[in-house]
Amino acid sequence: MIIYGEGTPPRVSNIADTAVSNSAGEAMFNLNYMRKAGQAGVAVLNISANKNIPGSSPLAGSDIIKVVEQTTNSETVFVQN
């Protein structure tokens, strides 16, 4: 699973991270480093997920997530072909 930001000039985002999902299909990211004191939000990030199945077409899905400070944020991404 990949999360990444897409900025618009002049504020181009350099946020990008990857994680492998666990047996329940969950991937966790710690984005605490992004928060600054007094900030009223953290980021809106793109999520891209894929699953390769031997002998089959790969599955893929995408979505966005709004990351809010001091909250556990979650988003469900369905992977399909």
DSSP file (Angstrom, degrees, kcal/mol; ACC not computed):
  #  RESIDUE AA STRUCTURE BP1 BP2  ACC     N-H-->O    O-->H-N    N-H-->O    O-->H-N    TCO  KAPPA ALPHA  PHI   PSI    X-CA   Y-CA   Z-CA
    1    1 A M              0   0    0      0, 0.0    18,-2.2     0, 0.0     2,-0.4   0.000 360.0 360.0 360.0 141.3    0.0    0.0    0.0
    2    2 A I  E     -AB  18  48A   0     46,-2.8    46,-2.7    16,-0.2     2,-0.4  -0.979 360.0-168.8-126.0 135.4    1.3    3.5   -0.8
    3    3 A I  E     +AB  17  47A   0     14,-2.6    14,-2.3    -2,-0.4     2,-0.3  -0.970  19.5 162.5-117.6 143.0    0.2    6.8    0.5
    4    4 A Y  E     -AB  16  46A   0     42,-2.0    42,-3.2    -2,-0.4     2,-0.3  -0.994  31.2-126.1-157.7 151.9    1.4   10.0   -1.1
    5    5 A G        -     0   0    0     10,-2.4     2,-0.5    -2,-0.3    40,-0.1  -0.704  11.6-154.2 -97.8 152.2    0.6   13.7   -1.3
    6    6 A E        -     0   0    0     38,-0.4     2,-0.1    -2,-0.3     8,-0.1  -0.911  19.0-169.8-127.1 102.7    0.0   15.6   -4.5
    7    7 A G        -     0   0    0     -2,-0.5     5,-0.2     6,-0.2    -2,-0.0  -0.407  16.2-133.5 -88.3 166.0    0.8   19.3   -4.1
    8    8 A T  B >   -E   11   0B   0      3,-0.9     3,-2.1    -2,-0.1    -2,-0.0  -0.955  50.5 -58.6-116.0 140.6    0.1   22.1   -6.4
    9    9 A P  T 3  S+     0   0    0      0, 0.0    -1,-0.0     0, 0.0     0, 0.0  -0.270 123.4  23.0 -55.9 141.8    2.8   24.7   -7.2
   10   10 A P  T 3  S+     0   0    0      0, 0.0     2,-1.1     0, 0.0    -3,-0.0  -0.991 127.2  52.3 -86.7   2.8    4.2   26.4   -5.4
   11   11 A R  B <  S+E    8   0B   0     -3,-2.1    -3,-0.9     2,-0.0     2,-0.4  -0.680  71.0 178.2-100.4  80.6    3.4   23.9   -2.6
   12   12 A V        -     0   0    0     -2,-1.1     2,-0.2    -5,-0.2    -6,-0.1  -0.703  26.4-126.1 -85.0 130.8    4.6   20.6   -4.0
   13   13 A S        -     0   0    0     -2,-0.4    -6,-0.2     1,-0.1    -1,-0.0  -0.500  23.6-174.7 -79.9 141.5    4.1   17.7   -1.5
   14   14 A N        +     0   0    0     -2,-0.2     2,-0.5    -8,-0.1    -1,-0.1   0.054  44.2 125.8-118.0  23.3    7.0   15.5   -0.6
   15   15 A I        +     0   0    0      2,-0.0   -10,-2.4    19,-0.0     2,-0.3  -0.728  25.9 142.9 -86.0 124.3    4.9   13.1    1.5
   16   16 A A  E     +A    4   0A   0     -2,-0.5     2,-0.3   -12,-0.2   -12,-0.2  -0.932  12.2 160.2-159.5 138.6    5.2    9.5    0.5
   17   17 A D  E     -A    3   0A   0    -14,-2.3   -14,-2.6    -2,-0.3     2,-0.3  -0.982  18.1-152.8-155.6 155.4    5.3    6.2    2.4
   18   18 A T  E     +A    2   0A   0     -2,-0.3     2,-0.3   -16,-0.2   -16,-0.2  -0.943  12.6 175.4-131.1 154.3    4.7    2.5    1.8
   19   19 A A        -     0   0    0    -18,-2.2     2,-0.4    -2,-0.3    10,-0.1  -0.983  27.2-126.4-153.8 151.5    3.6   -0.4    4.0
   20   20 A V        -     0   0    0     -2,-0.3     8,-0.3     8,-0.1     6,-0.1  -0.839  35.2-117.8 -97.9 136.9    2.7   -4.1    3.5
   21   21 A S        -     0   0    0     -2,-0.4     6,-0.2     6,-0.1     2,-0.0  -0.354  23.6-124.4 -74.3 155.2   -0.7   -5.1    4.8
   22   22 A N    >   -     0   0    0      4,-2.5     3,-2.2    -2,-0.1    -1,-0.1  -0.152  44.1 -79.1 -84.6-173.4   -1.1   -7.7    7.6
   23   23 A S  T 3  S+     0   0    0      1,-0.3    -2,-0.1     2,-0.1    -1,-0.1   0.724 133.1  55.3 -64.0 -20.9   -3.1  -10.9    7.4
   24   24 A A  T 3  S-     0   0    0      2,-0.1    -1,-0.3     0, 0.0     3,-0.1   0.426 120.9-108.9 -88.2  -0.1   -6.3   -8.9    8.0
   25   25 A G  S <  S+     0   0    0     -3,-2.2     2,-0.4     1,-0.3    -2,-0.1   0.643  74.2 137.9  82.7  15.5   -5.4   -6.6    5.0
   26   26 A E        -     0   0    0     -6,-0.1    -4,-2.5    50,-0.0     2,-0.4  -0.787  34.2-168.4 -99.5 136.8   -4.6   -3.6    7.2
   27   27 A A        -     0   0    0     -2,-0.4     2,-0.4    -6,-0.2    -6,-0.1  -0.982  10.7-154.4-119.9 135.8   -1.7   -1.4    6.6
   28   28 A M        -     0   0    0     -2,-0.4     2,-0.4    -8,-0.3    -8,-0.1  -0.894   9.9-173.3-116.0 140.9   -0.7    1.1    9.3
   29   29 A F        -     0   0    0     -2,-0.4     2,-0.7   -10,-0.1   -10,-0.1  -0.992  16.1-147.5-130.1 137.7    1.2    4.4    8.9
   30   30 A N        +     0   0    0     -2,-0.4     3,-0.3     1,-0.1    -2,-0.0  -0.923  23.2 168.0-105.4 111.4    2.5    6.7   11.6
   31   31 A L    >   +     0   0    0     -2,-0.7     3,-1.9     1,-0.2     4,-0.5   0.107  37.4 117.6-110.3  20.3    2.2   10.3   10.4
   32   32 A N  G >   +     0   0    0      1,-0.3     3,-1.2     2,-0.2    -1,-0.2   0.813  67.8  66.8 -57.3 -31.3    2.9   12.1   13.7
   33   33 A Y  G 3  S+     0   0    0     -3,-0.3    -1,-0.3     1,-0.2    -2,-0.1   0.714  93.4  61.1 -64.1 -19.4    6.1   13.7   12.3
   34   34 A M  G <  S+     0   0    0     -3,-1.9    -1,-0.2     2,-0.0     2,-0.2   0.730  83.5  96.1 -80.5 -21.9    3.9   15.7    9.8
   35   35 A R    <   -     0   0    0     -3,-1.2     2,-0.4    -4,-0.5     7,-0.1  -0.462  53.9-165.6 -78.7 139.2    2.0   17.6   12.5
   36   36 A K    >   -     0   0    0     -2,-0.2     3,-2.1     1,-0.0    -2,-0.0  -0.939  35.9 -91.2-119.5 145.2    3.1   21.1   13.6
   37   37 A A  T 3  S+     0   0    0     -2,-0.4     3,-0.1     1,-0.3    -1,-0.0  -0.246 112.1  16.6 -55.0 135.9    1.8   22.9   16.7
   38   38 A G  T 3  S+     0   0    0      1,-0.3    -1,-0.3     2,-0.0     2,-0.2   0.398  88.7 144.0  82.5  -3.3   -1.3   25.0   16.0
   39   39 A Q    <   -     0   0    0     -3,-2.1    -1,-0.3     1,-0.1    30,-0.1  -0.493  44.3-150.5 -72.8 136.9   -1.9   23.3   12.7
   40   40 A A  S    S-     0   0    0     -2,-0.2     2,-0.3     1,-0.1    -1,-0.1   0.235  76.6  -1.8 -94.1  13.1   -5.7   22.9   11.9
   41   41 A G        -     0   0    0      1,-0.1    27,-0.2    27,-0.1    -1,-0.1  -0.903  59.7-138.1 174.8 165.5   -5.2   19.7    9.9
   42   42 A V        -     0   0    0     25,-1.8     2,-0.3     1,-0.3    26,-0.2   0.836  60.7 -50.7-108.1 -60.4   -2.4   17.5    8.7
   43   43 A A  E     - C   0  67A   0     24,-1.4    24,-3.4     2,-0.0     2,-0.5  -0.987  28.2-123.9-170.0 161.6   -3.0   16.4    5.1
   44   44 A V  E     - C   0  66A   0     -2,-0.3   -38,-0.4    22,-0.3     2,-0.3  -0.995  43.2-172.4-115.3 119.9   -5.2   14.9    2.4
   45   45 A L  E     - C   0  65A   0     20,-2.9    20,-2.5    -2,-0.5     2,-0.3  -0.837  23.6-123.7-119.9 150.9   -3.3   12.0    0.9
   46   46 A N  E     -BC   4  64A   0    -42,-3.2   -42,-2.0    -2,-0.3     2,-0.4  -0.672  23.2-153.1 -84.7 144.1   -3.9    9.6   -2.0
   47   47 A I  E     -BC   3  63A   0     16,-3.2    16,-1.8    -2,-0.3     2,-0.4  -0.981  11.8-176.5-119.8 132.8   -3.9    5.9   -1.2
   48   48 A S  E     +BC   2  62A   0    -46,-2.7   -46,-2.8    -2,-0.4     2,-0.4  -0.996   6.3 178.2-129.3 126.4   -3.0    3.3   -3.8
   49   49 A A  E     + C   0  61A   0     12,-2.9    12,-2.4    -2,-0.4     2,-0.3  -0.964   2.5 173.4-129.2 145.0   -3.2   -0.4   -3.0
   50   50 A N  E     - C   0  60A   0     -2,-0.4     2,-0.4    10,-0.2    10,-0.2  -0.991  14.4-160.4-147.4 156.3   -2.5   -3.5   -5.1
   51   51 A K  E     - C   0  59A   0      8,-2.4     8,-3.0    -2,-0.3     2,-0.5  -0.984  10.7-150.3-139.2 124.4   -2.4   -7.3   -4.7
   52   52 A N        -     0   0    0     -2,-0.4     5,-0.1     6,-0.2    -2,-0.0  -0.843  11.4-168.9 -96.2 127.3   -0.6   -9.6   -7.0
   53   53 A I    >   -     0   0    0     -2,-0.5     3,-2.1     3,-0.3    -2,-0.0  -0.968  28.8-115.9-117.5 117.1   -2.1  -13.1   -7.3
   54   54 A P  T 3  S+     0   0    0      0, 0.0     3,-0.1     0, 0.0    -2,-0.0  -0.235  99.9  11.8 -53.2 132.7    0.0  -15.7   -9.1
   55   55 A G  T 3  S+     0   0    0      1,-0.3     2,-0.3     0, 0.0     0, 0.0   0.564 119.3  82.0  77.4   9.6   -1.7  -16.9  -12.2
   56   56 A S  S <  S-     0   0    0     -3,-2.1    -3,-0.3     3,-0.0    -1,-0.3  -0.887  89.5 -85.9-138.4 166.4   -4.3  -14.2  -12.1
   57   57 A S        -     0   0    0     -2,-0.3    -4,-0.1    -3,-0.1    24,-0.0  -0.507  54.5-102.8 -70.9 143.4   -4.7  -10.5  -13.0
   58   58 A P        -     0   0    0      0, 0.0     2,-0.3     0, 0.0    -6,-0.2  -0.345  31.7-132.3 -65.9 150.2   -3.4   -8.1  -10.4
   59   59 A L  E     +C   51   0A   0     -8,-3.0    -8,-2.4    20,-0.1     2,-0.3  -0.806  28.0 179.2-102.0 145.2   -6.0   -6.4   -8.2
   60   60 A A  E     +CD  50  80A   0     20,-2.0    20,-2.0    -2,-0.3     2,-0.3  -0.989   9.7 168.1-146.5 153.8   -5.8   -2.6   -7.6
   61   61 A G  E     -C   49   0A   0    -12,-2.4   -12,-2.9    -2,-0.3     2,-0.3  -0.980   7.9-168.9-158.0 160.6   -7.7    0.1   -5.8
   62   62 A S  E     +C   48   0A   0     -2,-0.3     2,-0.3    16,-0.2   -14,-0.2  -0.983  13.1 151.9-151.9 160.2   -7.3    3.7   -4.7
   63   63 A D  E     -C   47   0A   0    -16,-1.8   -16,-3.2    -2,-0.3     2,-0.3  -0.921  35.3-107.6-166.3-176.7   -8.9    6.4   -2.5
   64   64 A I  E     -C   46   0A   0     -2,-0.3     2,-0.4   -18,-0.2   -18,-0.2  -0.917  21.4-158.0-125.3 158.0   -8.0    9.5   -0.6
   65   65 A I  E     -C   45   0A   0    -20,-2.5   -20,-2.9    -2,-0.3     2,-0.7  -1.000  12.5-142.4-136.3 135.3   -7.8   10.0    3.2
   66   66 A K  E     -C   44   0A   0     -2,-0.4     2,-0.6   -22,-0.2   -22,-0.3  -0.878  21.4-147.6 -94.4 117.4   -8.0   13.3    5.1
   67   67 A V  E     -C   43   0A   0    -24,-3.4   -25,-1.8    -2,-0.7   -24,-1.4  -0.784  14.7-167.0 -91.8 118.1   -5.6   13.0    8.0
   68   68 A V    >   -     0   0    0     -2,-0.6     3,-0.9   -27,-0.2   -27,-0.1  -0.853  25.5-105.7-107.5 139.7   -6.8   14.9   11.1
   69   69 A E  T 3  S+     0   0    0     -2,-0.4     3,-0.1     1,-0.2    -1,-0.1  -0.245  95.7   9.8 -65.5 150.5   -4.5   15.7   14.0
   70   70 A Q  T 3  S+     0   0    0      1,-0.2     2,-0.3   -38,-0.0    -1,-0.2   0.768 108.3 100.8  54.0  35.0   -4.7   13.8   17.3
   71   71 A T  S <  S-     0   0    0     -3,-0.9     2,-0.8     2,-0.0    -1,-0.2  -0.992  78.5-116.2-143.0 145.8   -7.1   11.2   15.8
   72   72 A T        -     0   0    0     -2,-0.3     2,-0.4    -3,-0.1    -3,-0.1  -0.791  39.8-160.3 -81.4 116.5   -6.8    7.7   14.5
   73   73 A N        +     0   0    0     -2,-0.8     2,-0.3    -5,-0.1    -6,-0.1  -0.785  12.9 178.0-100.8 140.3   -7.7    8.1   10.9
   74   74 A S        -     0   0    0     -2,-0.4     2,-0.3    -8,-0.1    -8,-0.1  -0.984  11.5-178.1-142.3 155.2   -8.8    5.1    8.7
   75   75 A E        -     0   0    0     -2,-0.3     2,-0.5   -10,-0.1   -10,-0.1  -0.985  21.0-135.3-149.3 141.7   -9.9    4.5    5.2
   76   76 A T        -     0   0    0     -2,-0.3     2,-0.5   -50,-0.0   -50,-0.0  -0.879  17.8-169.4-102.1 129.3  -11.1    1.3    3.4
   77   77 A V        -     0   0    0     -2,-0.5     2,-0.5   -14,-0.1   -14,-0.1  -0.980  11.2-148.4-118.1 123.8   -9.7    0.7   -0.1
   78   78 A F        -     0   0    0     -2,-0.5     2,-0.5   -16,-0.2   -16,-0.2  -0.794   8.7-152.0 -92.0 129.8  -11.2   -2.1   -2.1
   79   79 A V        +     0   0    0     -2,-0.5     2,-0.3   -18,-0.1   -18,-0.2  -0.889  31.7 144.2-103.5 129.7   -8.9   -3.9   -4.5
   80   80 A Q  B      D   60   0A   0    -20,-2.0   -20,-2.0    -2,-0.5   -29,-0.1  -0.958 360.0 360.0-154.1 166.7  -10.5   -5.4   -7.6
   81   81 A N              0   0    0     -2,-0.3   -20,-0.0   -22,-0.2   -22,-0.0   0.418 360.0 360.0-105.6 360.0   -9.7   -6.0  -11.3
